[in-house]
Amino acid sequence: MQRQRGFTLIELLVVIAAIGIMAAIAIPSYNDYTTRAKIAEGTSQLSDGRIKLEQFFQDNRTYVAGTVPASTTYFDYSLSGASTTAYTLTATGKGSMLGYTYTIDQTNTKRTTALPTAWQPTGGVPQTCWVIKKKSC
């Protein structure tokens, strides 16, 4: 009597279904993870930019003509409302981060002013914090 070798069609289908289910869970989780890492790039540059603006203010007693962080892979940075007493530093997403906008000002108030719908907290945007995880500050 000869033994059968290999897999049956049912066994193969079960394995394919299991891989499909795992991929359906893993891929969105991985995408959220990479988005959080990109957000960290933007918010850390804003924090660094704020420190540099405060150092500039200490030397010049004004925020006018202060420097802005250089653009990164996922964010462009801009300085608005710069005066002798105030400023707003903004990170605007580009490429895969299009739709994300974060700000910080001279009082260290952190705001999220734009987010894609899937990332918006219950209260929507703007938020008086940096939304760095899906639907929460």
Secondary structure as GFF3:
##gff-version 3
##sequence-region A 1 137
A	DSSP	alpha_helix	9	60	.	.	.	ID=ss1
A	DSSP	beta_strand	75	80	.	.	.	ID=ss2
A	DSSP	beta_strand	88	93	.	.	.	ID=ss3
A	DSSP	three_ten_helix	95	97	.	.	.	ID=ss4
A	DSSP	beta_strand	101	105	.	.	.	ID=ss5
A	DSSP	beta_strand	110	114	.	.	.	ID=ss6
A	DSSP	three_ten_helix	117	119	.	.	.	ID=ss7
###
